[in-house]
Amino acid sequence: MAKKYLITALLCLPGLIALAQAGSGITDFKPVTDEMLRNPPPGDWLMFSRTYDAQRYSPLDQIDKSNVGRLSMAWGRGLPAGRIESIPLAYNGVVYMIVPGGSVQALDGATGDLIWKYDRPMDDVLKSSSRSKNLAIYQDLIIHTSPDNFLIALDARTGALRWETKVEGGQHSSGPIVAKGVVVSGRACNNSRDSCFTAGHDALTGKELWKFYHVPALGQPGSESWGNSPDHEKNMASTWGLPGSYDPERNLVLWGIANPMPNTRAVRHGGDYAGTAFASPADLYSNSTVALVPETGELKWYYQHLPGDDWDEDYTNERTLVRTRINPDPKQVKWINESARGQERDVSVMIGEGGGIFVIDRNDGEFLWATPFPFDVPEFLISNIDTKTGQTFINKDLLFKTAGEHHLICFFNTRSYWPTAYSPRTNSIYSSYIDNCLDMTSKNGDQRERRVSGLRPGHDPEKLTGLAKINLETGEIQRFNEGADPSSGAVLATAGGLIFHGDVNRRLRAFDEESGAVLWETILGGPVAVSTITYTAHGKQYLAVFTGDNVGGGLTRLTGTDYVTGHPAVYTFALPD
């Protein structure tokens, strides 16, 4: 049945003209309730990883192992020039997405036709800085963390601006989720401690409800972990990457916080690299998982993955929530809490940009198991974990003790900010990875700090990148799609037994969830950019992906390949009728 549309108009607000246009709106819209967010219809993609648990698993199975080879392009649509870092939503056959420049568009999911668009009035500098990772949907609102640091809500039917709230802090580079009627959002920092926070706002009005500061104020619990710091108000830790996850049973939002800033220990601590601890807790709440109550922002527990970072390594991004048996194989897993062996646990799983897989209990942050990832090497940035307490120890051999010192630190941008996927069919996390380390020299007089990608000793240039299937019961890692082309796209798992993934070399592929065999491949016009989702429109399953620039420089130097850049567009695929 064709969608019913209505004509939209120019929206005028006092002191602001915002354009919600392009022809049409949606008249048969049904509000998205809390229950729908907890249990979304199979054909909808209602948040950045589809569900609160951030599994990126779709129950759709029209496209499966037997027919995926017949996938063909259903429609494509060019996008404005600019950087692409976002993941779209899909609801009742409509795709809602952020386009370069920070605008929001609603498209017919079956044809790609524009239903409405919202152009926020901003100068060119702000538009070019748009880095928000996703939208949220709640009731009849599309909620966006705009590049001008406003949290805004648009009418999901027409794109009209419903409310806006200025959020004083760092740049909106993360995105929002809605839990218990509260918009929880993160951001980058803006050169001060009080600009680094996760915030909660009322989803229906935009009213600020709380802020959780990632660096505690002096005298607050955790501030002592910053040790010898000459200017505490300049210490920072952001949530620039993907938003967190929500556990409705425990009413906890699990959010990942990034590295402490300034980036090196010596600069943060008055020239003394030993100015904070070498084991957790150090420089809280950097590189930690924090569990917050969505209505109040109250901290219930935390777990610090990397204490006192010296290299600008991030442990932000999504936390994947699953229930699994804990039975790690000592041949596969380096650090194991033996007291949990054989138990069924509700866990949070995290793979950091600096490498490593962490599995912790989401009741209280209890350590269950962890292991270096993608490989166990002497240059790994964590030297040890106390398996009884979960206390982590930084690799002191890699710290910068003097000016001009050089180290190779592993790993670096292991999986970046594009999300992983989990399949309950295999009880496995599927993650892209790159065997890439950080080649770093500390500042020496007028010579600036040097940071470039570096290859670890013993790397295989023919197996620089790949996908890893990580069994969450045993920790066993199965590698496939090994090659030389880095990832730049999210992983997607489906009930059709498929894993979808794309790379910077324009290849979008479908893999067998068990064997990793390539079952389908297509070549796009540009590098795959985050994004990959699946949804239904008029009862038909579609696969959608963005192309465009979303990775920094250095790949050509690292791989020797001159990759195609640009070509911002959205492509969708479906089985032929």
C-alpha positions as a printed NumPy array, in Angstrom:
array([[  0.   ,   0.   ,   0.   ],
       [  1.431,   3.367,  -0.997],
       [  2.342,   5.803,   1.766],
       [  0.111,   8.833,   2.272],
       [  1.933,  12.141,   2.081],
       [  1.025,  15.745,   2.785],
       [  2.688,  18.94 ,   1.642],
       [  4.927,  20.614,   4.202],
       [  5.704,  24.287,   4.484],
       [  8.37 ,  26.717,   5.576],
       [  8.633,  26.766,   9.336],
       [  9.215,  30.195,  10.864],
       [ 10.249,  30.587,  14.487],
       [ 11.169,  33.747,  16.395],
       [ 14.723,  34.636,  15.515],
       [ 15.136,  31.513,  13.381],
       [ 14.135,  30.322,   9.939],
       [ 14.488,  26.579,   9.517],
       [ 13.587,  24.918,   6.252],
       [ 11.546,  21.733,   6.437],
       [ 10.829,  21.03 ,   2.815],
       [ 10.857,  18.821,  -0.247],
       [  7.532,  18.136,  -0.88 ],
       [  5.793,  15.909,   1.452],
       [  5.2  ,  14.492,   4.885],
       [  3.776,  11.348,   6.436],
       [  0.112,  11.147,   7.436],
       [ -0.057,   7.528,   8.607],
       [  2.625,   7.904,  11.291],
       [  2.275,   5.926,  14.527],
       [  4.239,   7.196,  17.553],
       [  7.221,   5.156,  18.719],
       [  6.608,   4.072,  22.301],
       [  8.979,   2.943,  25.05 ],
       [  7.766,  -0.617,  24.5  ],
       [  8.601,  -0.395,  20.772],
       [ 12.115,   0.777,  21.632],
       [ 12.508,  -2.18 ,  23.994],
       [ 11.09 ,  -4.641,  21.448],
       [ 11.196,  -3.095,  17.966],
       [  9.187,  -4.576,  15.106],
       [ 11.436,  -6.9  ,  13.04 ],
       [ 11.433,  -4.642,   9.997],
       [ 12.422,  -1.453,  11.841],
       [ 15.829,  -0.043,  12.797],
       [ 14.99 ,   2.335,  15.647],
       [ 18.437,   3.239,  17.013],
       [ 22.062,   3.235,  15.921],
       [ 22.521,  -0.508,  16.464],
       [ 18.81 ,  -1.345,  16.119],
       [ 18.23 ,  -2.356,  19.75 ],
       [ 19.202,  -1.073,  23.197],
       [ 21.695,  -3.91 ,  23.57 ],
       [ 23.714,  -2.637,  20.575],
       [ 23.848,  -6.108,  19.02 ],
       [ 23.206,  -4.91 ,  15.442],
       [ 21.288,  -8.132,  14.843],
       [ 18.235,  -8.138,  12.602],
       [ 15.589, -10.895,  12.834],
       [ 14.804, -10.41 ,   9.136],
       [ 15.494, -13.497,   7.023],
       [ 13.948, -12.838,   3.601],
       [ 17.553, -12.458,   2.46 ],
       [ 19.433, -15.603,   3.496],
       [ 22.327, -17.832,   2.518],
       [ 20.362, -19.467,  -0.285],
       [ 19.372, -16.288,  -2.12 ],
       [ 21.78 , -13.519,  -1.082],
       [ 23.693, -14.044,  -4.318],
       [ 20.693, -12.56 ,  -6.154],
       [ 20.826,  -9.205,  -4.352],
       [ 20.709,  -6.242,  -6.712],
       [ 20.513,  -2.485,  -6.283],
       [ 16.98 ,  -1.292,  -5.585],
       [ 17.772,   2.42 ,  -5.541],
       [ 20.58 ,   4.866,  -4.921],
       [ 20.721,   8.532,  -4.019],
       [ 23.569,  11.035,  -4.087],
       [ 24.259,  13.093,  -0.967],
       [ 25.83 ,  16.531,  -0.463],
       [ 29.608,  16.789,  -0.309],
       [ 31.177,  16.294,   3.084],
       [ 32.205,  13.788,   5.711],
       [ 29.896,  10.879,   6.593],
       [ 30.034,   9.292,  10.055],
       [ 26.399,   8.465,  10.762],
       [ 24.008,   5.519,  10.884],
       [ 20.407,   5.954,   9.63 ],
       [ 17.135,   4.895,  11.238],
       [ 14.274,   3.083,   9.543],
       [ 10.697,   3.093,  10.79 ],
       [  7.573,   1.842,   9.013],
       [  9.296,   1.935,   5.639],
       [ 10.814,   5.428,   6.045],
       [ 14.583,   5.97 ,   6.322],
       [ 15.707,   8.932,   8.469],
       [ 19.305,  10.025,   8.086],
       [ 21.886,  12.718,   8.753],
       [ 23.469,  13.978,   5.544],
       [ 26.778,  15.862,   5.213],
       [ 26.346,  19.376,   6.525],
       [ 24.212,  18.289,   9.467],
       [ 20.886,  18.283,   7.647],
       [ 18.281,  15.596,   8.303],
       [ 16.31 ,  13.848,   5.568],
       [ 13.429,  11.383,   5.482],
       [ 13.302,   9.074,   2.446],
       [ 10.826,   6.527,   1.186],
       [ 12.608,   3.277,   2.013],
       [ 11.297,   1.521,  -1.094],
       [ 12.235,   4.169,  -3.678],
       [ 14.659,   6.656,  -2.123],
       [ 12.278,   9.515,  -2.88 ],
       [ 12.627,  12.497,  -0.565],
       [  9.717,  12.9  ,   1.853],
       [ 11.092,  15.872,   3.776],
       [ 14.357,  17.489,   4.758],
       [ 15.412,  19.831,   7.507],
       [ 18.234,  22.273,   6.811],
       [ 19.549,  23.833,   9.988],
       [ 20.709,  27.416,   9.469],
       [ 24.434,  27.294,  10.205],
       [ 27.553,  28.85 ,   8.733],
       [ 29.763,  26.817,   6.42 ],
       [ 32.352,  26.118,   9.142],
       [ 29.765,  24.469,  11.383],
       [ 28.251,  22.542,   8.502],
       [ 31.638,  21.164,   7.506],
       [ 32.272,  20.062,  11.104],
       [ 29.19 ,  17.823,  11.25 ],
       [ 30.224,  14.538,  12.884],
       [ 27.162,  13.311,  14.776],
       [ 26.925,   9.534,  14.616],
       [ 23.174,   8.907,  14.666],
       [ 19.614,  10.092,  15.216],
       [ 17.106,   8.922,  17.827],
       [ 13.355,   8.454,  17.445],
       [ 10.777,   8.779,  20.223],
       [  7.009,   9.238,  20.045],
       [  6.65 ,  11.433,  16.919],
       [ 10.067,  13.09 ,  17.232],
       [ 13.373,  12.678,  15.414],
       [ 16.107,  13.816,  17.812],
       [ 19.425,  15.128,  16.532],
       [ 22.657,  16.356,  18.127],
       [ 23.269,  19.224,  15.727],
       [ 26.768,  20.525,  14.827],
       [ 25.94 ,  23.922,  16.38 ],
       [ 25.662,  22.191,  19.791],
       [ 21.889,  22.331,  19.924],
       [ 19.915,  19.257,  20.814],
       [ 16.91 ,  19.457,  18.496],
       [ 13.693,  17.531,  17.938],
       [ 11.95 ,  17.405,  14.568],
       [  8.419,  16.323,  13.752],
       [  8.88 ,  12.831,  12.307],
       [  5.975,  13.437,   9.916],
       [  7.101,  16.738,   8.39 ],
       [ 10.608,  17.651,   9.567],
       [  9.288,  20.748,  11.348],
       [ 11.325,  21.893,  14.341],
       [  9.473,  21.045,  17.561],
       [ 12.018,  22.077,  20.185],
       [ 15.68 ,  22.992,  20.535],
       [ 18.028,  23.224,  23.508],
       [ 21.483,  24.764,  23.548],
       [ 23.985,  22.375,  25.18 ],
       [ 27.054,  24.234,  26.437],
       [ 30.011,  21.905,  26.039],
       [ 32.184,  20.315,  23.395],
       [ 31.21 ,  19.574,  19.806],
       [ 28.31 ,  17.218,  19.157],
       [ 30.307,  14.405,  17.596],
       [ 28.461,  11.55 ,  19.278],
       [ 24.753,  10.823,  19.022],
       [ 21.731,  10.242,  21.274],
       [ 19.689,   7.356,  22.593],
       [ 16.341,   7.657,  24.401],
       [ 15.786,   5.625,  27.573],
       [ 12.802,   6.035,  29.919],
       [ 11.819,   9.207,  28.051],
       [ 15.281,  10.745,  28.55 ],
       [ 17.611,  11.721,  25.689],
       [ 21.104,  10.643,  26.732],
       [ 23.879,  12.143,  24.6  ],
       [ 27.652,  12.497,  24.553],
       [ 30.087,  14.889,  22.883],
       [ 33.678,  15.938,  22.411],
       [ 35.338,  18.382,  24.836],
       [ 36.141,  22.065,  24.502],
       [ 39.426,  22.624,  26.358],
       [ 38.017,  22.414,  29.872],
       [ 36.916,  19.813,  32.39 ],
       [ 33.371,  21.17 ,  32.599],
       [ 32.859,  20.813,  28.827],
       [ 33.239,  17.02 ,  29.023],
       [ 30.018,  15.33 ,  30.061],
       [ 27.223,  12.969,  29.207],
       [ 23.845,  14.685,  29.5  ],
       [ 20.209,  13.763,  29.998],
       [ 17.334,  15.825,  28.558],
       [ 13.573,  15.334,  28.618],
       [ 12.718,  13.817,  25.249],
       [  9.401,  15.667,  24.876],
       [ 10.547,  19.144,  25.882],
       [ 14.36 ,  19.264,  25.634],
       [ 14.678,  20.349,  29.274],
       [ 18.072,  19.495,  30.762],
       [ 17.773,  16.934,  33.559],
       [ 21.374,  16.127,  34.465],
       [ 25.035,  16.103,  33.5  ],
       [ 27.584,  13.443,  34.378],
       [ 31.081,  14.94 ,  34.23 ],
       [ 33.742,  12.552,  32.956],
       [ 36.449,  14.242,  35.057],
       [ 35.227,  14.711,  38.63 ],
       [ 35.572,  18.171,  40.12 ],
       [ 38.261,  18.6  ,  42.783],
       [ 37.071,  17.098,  46.035],
       [ 34.587,  14.802,  44.32 ],
       [ 35.107,  11.018,  44.41 ],
       [ 37.556,  10.042,  41.667],
       [ 39.296,  13.422,  41.4  ],
       [ 42.187,  12.092,  43.505],
       [ 42.953,   9.61 ,  40.701],
       [ 44.349,  12.494,  38.629],
       [ 47.345,  12.695,  40.991],
       [ 49.865,  15.464,  40.347],
       [ 47.894,  17.65 ,  37.971],
       [ 48.829,  21.345,  37.934],
       [ 45.534,  22.533,  36.422],
       [ 42.703,  20.111,  37.104],
       [ 40.192,  22.249,  35.216],
       [ 42.113,  21.573,  31.981],
       [ 41.873,  17.797,  32.32 ],
       [ 39.399,  16.199,  29.927],
       [ 37.843,  12.95 ,  28.726],
       [ 35.142,  12.917,  26.082],
       [ 32.469,  10.643,  24.665],
       [ 33.129,  11.677,  21.072],
       [ 32.324,   8.275,  19.524],
       [ 29.237,   6.112,  19.362],
       [ 26.603,   6.413,  22.072],
       [ 26.084,   3.826,  24.754],
       [ 23.684,   0.977,  25.411],
       [ 20.706,   0.608,  27.736],
       [ 19.785,  -2.291,  29.996],
       [ 16.014,  -1.938,  30.731],
       [ 16.026,  -4.732,  33.32 ],
       [ 18.568,  -2.907,  35.474],
       [ 17.602,   0.564,  34.245],
       [ 21.214,   1.378,  33.46 ],
       [ 22.795,   3.178,  30.542],
       [ 26.296,   1.821,  29.824],
       [ 28.425,   4.506,  28.206],
       [ 32.025,   4.398,  26.996],
       [ 34.372,   7.289,  27.789],
       [ 37.468,   8.021,  25.723],
       [ 41.096,   8.842,  26.547],
       [ 42.274,  11.424,  29.105],
       [ 43.474,  14.767,  27.751],
       [ 45.99 ,  16.333,  27.364],
       [ 47.068,  13.183,  25.583],
       [ 50.284,  12.284,  27.405],
       [ 50.774,  11.538,  31.09 ],
       [ 53.649,  13.995,  31.493],
       [ 51.714,  16.953,  30.088],
       [ 48.68 ,  16.128,  32.265],
       [ 50.767,  15.727,  35.399],
       [ 53.217,  18.609,  35.568],
       [ 55.948,  16.97 ,  33.497],
       [ 55.929,  13.772,  35.571],
       [ 54.932,  10.649,  33.657],
       [ 54.548,   8.934,  37.043],
       [ 52.212,  11.667,  38.286],
       [ 49.284,   9.256,  38.3  ],
       [ 48.983,   5.544,  39.011],
       [ 50.146,   2.808,  36.631],
       [ 47.1  ,   0.694,  37.495],
       [ 43.417,   1.443,  37.67 ],
       [ 42.003,   3.714,  38.916],
       [ 44.01 ,   6.451,  37.191],
       [ 42.628,   9.616,  35.576],
       [ 38.98 ,   8.646,  36.105],
       [ 36.686,   8.226,  34.261],
       [ 38.817,   8.108,  31.146],
       [ 38.791,   4.902,  29.071],
       [ 36.039,   3.499,  31.267],
       [ 32.6  ,   1.982,  31.045],
       [ 30.226,   3.913,  33.298],
       [ 26.762,   2.674,  34.32 ],
       [ 24.318,   5.564,  34.776],
       [ 20.659,   5.814,  35.807],
       [ 18.934,   7.463,  32.797],
       [ 16.505,   9.601,  34.827],
       [ 19.167,  11.129,  37.098],
       [ 22.648,  10.474,  35.711],
       [ 23.628,   8.75 ,  38.971],
       [ 26.753,   6.607,  38.652],
       [ 26.088,   3.032,  39.788],
       [ 29.438,   1.495,  38.844],
       [ 32.407,   1.861,  36.523],
       [ 35.147,  -0.279,  35.035],
       [ 38.39 ,   1.255,  33.738],
       [ 39.842,  -0.599,  30.755],
       [ 43.066,   1.419,  30.332],
       [ 44.452,   3.43 ,  33.284],
       [ 46.351,   6.663,  32.774],
       [ 46.597,   6.456,  28.972],
       [ 49.786,   7.99 ,  27.496],
       [ 48.983,   7.717,  23.77 ],
       [ 45.468,   8.998,  22.956],
       [ 43.942,   5.529,  22.698],
       [ 40.155,   5.34 ,  22.958],
       [ 37.85 ,   2.954,  24.793],
       [ 34.674,   4.764,  23.861],
       [ 31.899,   3.53 ,  21.523],
       [ 29.143,   0.999,  22.057],
       [ 28.909,  -1.659,  24.748],
       [ 27.228,  -4.829,  23.456],
       [ 24.89 ,  -6.467,  25.965],
       [ 24.339, -10.241,  25.806],
       [ 23.669, -13.223,  28.028],
       [ 26.267, -15.945,  27.708],
       [ 27.887, -18.842,  29.472],
       [ 31.374, -18.02 ,  30.773],
       [ 33.831, -20.774,  29.855],
       [ 36.947, -19.145,  28.361],
       [ 39.562, -21.346,  26.728],
       [ 42.98 , -20.549,  28.291],
       [ 44.548, -21.146,  24.882],
       [ 42.426, -18.308,  23.495],
       [ 41.973, -15.945,  26.45 ],
       [ 44.822, -14.382,  28.439],
       [ 43.025, -13.083,  31.55 ],
       [ 40.197, -15.151,  33.093],
       [ 38.205, -14.755,  36.296],
       [ 38.018, -18.429,  37.198],
       [ 35.35 , -17.852,  39.838],
       [ 32.847, -17.101,  37.072],
       [ 33.629, -20.167,  34.966],
       [ 30.589, -22.217,  33.969],
       [ 28.09 , -19.544,  34.977],
       [ 25.457, -17.835,  32.825],
       [ 25.993, -14.083,  33.022],
       [ 24.461, -10.9  ,  31.637],
       [ 27.535,  -9.208,  30.236],
       [ 28.81 ,  -6.078,  28.533],
       [ 31.328,  -6.67 ,  25.737],
       [ 33.69 ,  -4.004,  24.464],
       [ 36.457,  -3.927,  21.858],
       [ 38.548,  -0.779,  22.141],
       [ 40.239,   1.312,  19.51 ],
       [ 43.486,   0.532,  21.306],
       [ 42.737,  -3.167,  21.038],
       [ 41.603,  -5.789,  23.479],
       [ 38.34 ,  -7.594,  24.166],
       [ 36.722,  -7.031,  27.569],
       [ 33.791,  -8.99 ,  29.007],
       [ 32.367,  -7.647,  32.278],
       [ 29.199,  -8.311,  34.273],
       [ 26.588,  -5.624,  33.715],
       [ 25.162,  -5.933,  37.206],
       [ 28.187,  -4.356,  38.831],
       [ 31.13 ,  -4.217,  36.409],
       [ 32.746,  -7.395,  37.725],
       [ 35.618,  -8.529,  35.516],
       [ 34.945, -11.848,  33.734],
       [ 37.586, -12.162,  31.017],
       [ 39.736, -10.151,  28.625],
       [ 42.394, -10.781,  26.031],
       [ 44.613,  -8.742,  23.684],
       [ 43.089,  -8.148,  20.261],
       [ 43.658,  -8.485,  17.373],
       [ 46.883, -10.222,  18.511],
       [ 48.876, -10.773,  21.693],
       [ 52.176,  -8.929,  21.261],
       [ 54.833,  -7.466,  23.611],
       [ 53.86 ,  -3.977,  22.429],
       [ 50.276,  -4.367,  23.685],
       [ 49.326,  -1.345,  25.771],
       [ 48.032,  -3.313,  28.761],
       [ 50.637,  -5.397,  30.584],
       [ 48.403,  -7.283,  32.996],
       [ 44.957,  -7.621,  34.572],
       [ 44.336,  -8.876,  38.096],
       [ 41.789, -11.545,  37.264],
       [ 40.265, -11.536,  40.766],
       [ 39.725,  -7.788,  41.046],
       [ 39.735,  -6.746,  37.379],
       [ 42.394,  -4.105,  38.037],
       [ 44.179,  -3.197,  34.797],
       [ 47.877,  -2.298,  34.492],
       [ 49.29 ,  -0.055,  31.79 ],
       [ 52.377,  -1.267,  29.918],
       [ 55.068,   0.82 ,  31.635],
       [ 57.672,  -0.154,  29.039],
       [ 55.818,   1.95 ,  26.461],
       [ 55.404,   5.132,  28.527],
       [ 57.16 ,   8.356,  27.519],
       [ 59.559,   9.12 ,  30.341],
       [ 61.772,  11.662,  28.528],
       [ 61.453,  14.179,  25.71 ],
       [ 61.98 ,  12.811,  22.199],
       [ 61.445,   9.213,  23.259],
       [ 60.125,   6.793,  20.619],
       [ 57.795,   3.799,  21.025],
       [ 55.616,   1.506,  18.964],
       [ 52.307,   1.016,  20.82 ],
       [ 49.855,  -1.696,  19.812],
       [ 47.196,  -1.318,  18.769],
       [ 45.832,   1.82 ,  17.08 ],
       [ 42.378,   2.378,  15.566],
       [ 41.897,  -1.37 ,  15.798],
       [ 38.205,  -1.131,  14.896],
       [ 37.705,   2.643,  15.005],
       [ 34.182,   3.927,  15.728],
       [ 32.164,   1.804,  13.293],
       [ 30.215,  -0.707,  15.37 ],
       [ 30.535,  -4.452,  15.725],
       [ 27.657,  -6.971,  15.476],
       [ 26.533,  -9.899,  17.604],
       [ 24.565, -12.935,  16.443],
       [ 22.631, -14.979,  19.027],
       [ 22.66 , -17.791,  16.443],
       [ 26.405, -18.264,  16.968],
       [ 26.873, -16.447,  20.318],
       [ 29.637, -14.488,  18.619],
       [ 30.724, -10.891,  18.215],
       [ 31.79 , -10.018,  14.666],
       [ 34.34 ,  -7.226,  14.514],
       [ 36.494,  -5.698,  11.84 ],
       [ 40.131,  -5.112,  12.759],
       [ 43.389,  -3.774,  11.391],
       [ 46.853,  -4.948,  12.475],
       [ 47.926,  -1.358,  12.994],
       [ 50.038,   0.108,  15.794],
       [ 50.94 ,   3.642,  16.813],
       [ 54.428,   4.866,  15.892],
       [ 54.913,   7.745,  18.323],
       [ 57.713,  10.075,  19.391],
       [ 57.179,  12.425,  22.313],
       [ 57.613,  16.171,  22.021],
       [ 61.195,  17.401,  22.222],
       [ 61.734,  21.131,  22.553],
       [ 60.358,  22.822,  19.452],
       [ 59.862,  19.465,  17.762],
       [ 56.203,  18.531,  17.861],
       [ 54.892,  15.178,  19.052],
       [ 54.909,  12.701,  16.146],
       [ 52.034,  10.224,  15.715],
       [ 51.69 ,   7.977,  12.659],
       [ 50.371,   4.51 ,  11.913],
       [ 52.992,   1.813,  12.261],
       [ 53.249,  -1.862,  11.46 ],
       [ 54.172,  -4.224,  14.25 ],
       [ 57.158,  -6.578,  13.913],
       [ 56.083,  -9.847,  12.308],
       [ 52.928,  -8.5  ,  10.669],
       [ 51.662, -10.192,   7.505],
       [ 51.06 ,  -7.55 ,   4.785],
       [ 48.637,  -9.936,   3.048],
       [ 46.614, -10.252,   6.261],
       [ 46.696,  -6.694,   7.516],
       [ 42.932,  -6.533,   8.008],
       [ 40.027,  -8.867,   8.452],
       [ 36.864,  -9.801,  10.278],
       [ 36.971, -11.675,  13.555],
       [ 34.248, -13.979,  14.821],
       [ 34.704, -14.055,  18.606],
       [ 32.857, -16.753,  20.532],
       [ 31.671, -15.163,  23.779],
       [ 31.595, -18.4  ,  25.747],
       [ 35.088, -19.607,  24.906],
       [ 36.862, -16.542,  23.516],
       [ 37.869, -18.48 ,  20.417],
       [ 38.677, -16.189,  17.484],
       [ 37.984, -17.242,  13.91 ],
       [ 39.37 , -14.896,  11.257],
       [ 38.027, -14.398,   7.739],
       [ 38.037, -11.818,   4.935],
       [ 41.751, -11.342,   5.606],
       [ 43.458,  -8.947,   3.229],
       [ 44.969,  -5.503,   2.864],
       [ 41.908,  -3.24 ,   2.587],
       [ 40.912,  -1.616,   5.895],
       [ 37.349,  -1.443,   7.134],
       [ 35.337,   1.722,   7.242],
       [ 31.905,   0.22 ,   7.762],
       [ 29.742,  -1.235,  10.495],
       [ 29.145,  -4.965,  10.749],
       [ 25.581,  -6.309,  10.436],
       [ 24.287,  -9.749,  11.472],
       [ 20.921, -11.162,  10.359],
       [ 18.653, -14.129,  11.022],
       [ 19.334, -15.163,   7.435],
       [ 22.689, -16.48 ,   8.661],
       [ 24.544, -13.577,   7.079],
       [ 27.209, -11.072,   8.094],
       [ 27.365,  -7.882,   5.996],
       [ 30.404,  -5.629,   5.919],
       [ 32.103,  -3.086,   3.632],
       [ 35.577,  -1.569,   3.276],
       [ 37.44 ,   1.478,   1.964],
       [ 38.07 ,  -0.295,  -1.347],
       [ 34.347,   0.062,  -2.228],
       [ 33.518,  -3.618,  -1.628],
       [ 30.304,  -4.526,   0.183],
       [ 30.079,  -8.228,   0.987],
       [ 27.844, -10.829,   2.594],
       [ 29.54 , -13.64 ,   4.522],
       [ 28.364, -16.962,   5.887],
       [ 28.048, -16.46 ,   9.663],
       [ 29.724, -19.82 ,  10.395],
       [ 32.437, -20.289,   7.791],
       [ 33.092, -16.691,   6.781],
       [ 32.763, -17.643,   3.104],
       [ 31.9  , -14.769,   0.772],
       [ 28.362, -15.358,  -0.53 ],
       [ 27.831, -12.023,  -2.322],
       [ 29.889,  -9.004,  -3.297],
       [ 29.24 ,  -5.714,  -5.033],
       [ 31.427,  -2.727,  -5.9  ],
       [ 30.128,   0.712,  -4.937],
       [ 31.122,   4.182,  -6.061],
       [ 33.085,   5.045,  -2.937],
       [ 34.335,   3.675,   0.387],
       [ 31.684,   2.189,   2.656],
       [ 31.044,   4.665,   5.472],
       [ 29.786,   3.229,   8.805],
       [ 26.014,   2.967,   8.322],
       [ 24.989,  -0.553,   7.207],
       [ 21.396,  -1.416,   8.226],
       [ 18.529,  -3.618,   7.041],
       [ 14.782,  -2.894,   7.208],
       [ 11.481,  -3.601,   5.465],
       [  9.309,  -1.349,   3.311],
       [  5.931,  -2.649,   2.13 ],
       [  6.92 ,  -6.078,   3.427],
       [ 10.187,  -6.304,   1.464],
       [ 13.642,  -6.505,   3.06 ],
       [ 16.238,  -3.919,   2.036],
       [ 19.939,  -3.512,   2.815],
       [ 21.145,   0.113,   2.999],
       [ 24.654,   1.547,   3.204],
       [ 26.338,   4.943,   2.894],
       [ 29.472,   5.643,   0.902],
       [ 31.77 ,   8.61 ,   1.44 ],
       [ 34.761,   9.794,   3.456],
       [ 34.792,   8.867,   7.117],
       [ 38.396,   7.895,   7.859],
       [ 41.436,  10.031,   8.463],
       [ 44.66 ,  10.045,   6.493],
       [ 47.415,   7.487,   6.721],
       [ 45.797,   4.531,   4.981],
       [ 47.686,   5.097,   1.735],
       [ 50.96 ,   5.233,   3.657],
       [ 50.052,   2.135,   5.642],
       [ 48.787,  -0.096,   2.819],
       [ 50.409,   1.384,  -0.274],
       [ 47.001,   1.61 ,  -1.959],
       [ 45.586,   4.886,  -3.263],
       [ 41.916,   4.493,  -2.361],
       [ 38.994,   6.25 ,  -4.022],
       [ 37.701,   9.078,  -1.849],
       [ 34.464,  11.002,  -1.698],
       [ 31.293,   9.922,  -3.491],
       [ 28.804,  10.534,  -0.671],
       [ 25.699,   8.497,  -1.489],
       [ 23.241,   5.978,  -0.113],
       [ 22.792,   2.608,  -1.842],
       [ 20.076,   0.081,  -1.127],
       [ 19.796,  -3.533,  -2.223],
       [ 16.967,  -6.063,  -2.327],
       [ 16.043,  -9.358,  -3.921],
       [ 14.42 ,  -9.   ,  -7.354],
       [ 10.628,  -9.322,  -7.436]])
